[in-house]
Amino acid sequence: MTDNSPEQELPATFWKQTEPLSLLDRMLLFQLRTQMSQEDRDLTHPHVILLFTPDELSQRDTHEGRARLLEKVKRAEGTEAQRGRAGHWAYDPGRHERLQRLSHSLATPVGSEEETEETEELVA
């Protein structure tokens, strides 16, 4: 028995993509991203933001808060490294690199990054 009926089409809304951002929106988003520090960009990345609660992120300026964030990031970094060694399909080298960079930036004291930038400007 053959089916001669026309093929079923999916609703048009299924195929519609979200509207692209306007040029102004893209410029504003780019400006906002370039003004963020690398640590802020890493903390707000979708792979990383799920590790923390908003309360933990608000405590980032204190020594104890940074230590708690660093502990969580180190744990996630270890898990990701273990996935990589095992050849697991869910391993993401980008996520692993981001977690390494984030753990390094959280391990440095808050004021030392600004001092380093000022020193580099004086040397250059």
N, C-alpha and C positions, 0 to 999 in steps of 0.2 A: 504494500500500500504506500503510495507516494503522497506526499503532502504538497499540494500545489498552491497553498495559501502564501501570500507575501510574507517575507521575513518580518518578524517582530522587531520593531525599532524601540530602542530605549528612549525614555523621555529626554527632551532637549536639555533639561536642567542637569541631567546626569553628566553630559559632556561638557557643560560650561565650566570654564576655569574661572578662578577669581579674577576680578579686573586687575590689570597691571597698575602699579603705582604711578601716579603722575610724576612728571619731571621734578616739580617742586617738592613733592613728598620724598622722592629718592634723594634729592639734594639735601633736604633736612635730615634724613636718616643717615646719610653719609657724614654730614657735619657732626651729628650726635655721636656716631661711632668713632670718628677720628679724635674727638675730644675726650673719650673714655680712656682710662689707662688699660694696659694689657691685662692686668689683673681683673678689672671690671668686665672686660670683654670675655675673659675666660669664665668668670663667675656667672655671667648671664647667658652663657651658651646653653642651648637646650639639653645637651648631654650632661652638663654639670649642675645646672640649676635645680634639678630634681633631687640632688643629694642633700640640699639644705632647706631648712624652714626659714621663713622671713625673720623670725626672732634671732636665729643664728647669724644671718647676714647682717642684721642691725648691730650685733655685738662685735663686728669685725674690727672696730677701732681699738678695742681693749686687748690687752695681752692674753687674757684668759679666753676671750672669744676667738682670737686668731689661733690659739693653741687647739681649741675644739675643732675649728674648721680644718686646720692642718691635719689633725688626727683622722677626720673623715676622708679627706682627700688622699692621704697616704693609704688608707684602707682600700679605697676605690682604685687607686693606682696599682696596688698589689694584686687586686682581683683582675684588673685589666692585663697586667703583665703575665699573670698565670694563664689567662685565656690565650694570650699570644704564644706562650711557650707550648701550650697544648694544641695549638692549631685550631682552636675553636672557631666556628663560622661567625660568631658574634663579635670577634675581636675587631676593634677599630683603631688603627695606628694613629689617626688624628685625635681620637679621644685620649689615647694613652699619652701622646705628646702634650696635649692640653693639660692633663692632670699633672704631668711632671712639671710643666712650666708653672702651674698654679701652686703646687707644693713648694717649689723653690721661692716663689714670690711671697707666699704666706710665711715661710721660714725666716725671711729677712725682716728686721725691725721696721716699723712704720716710717720713721723719719729718714732711714738710710738711703732710700731710693732718691729722694729729693736732693740730698747732699751729693750723691753720686752724679746726678744730672748737672748740678751747679759746678762740680769739679771738672766734669768733661767740657763744659762751656768755657771755663777759664783756661783749660789746657789747649783747646782748639783755637 
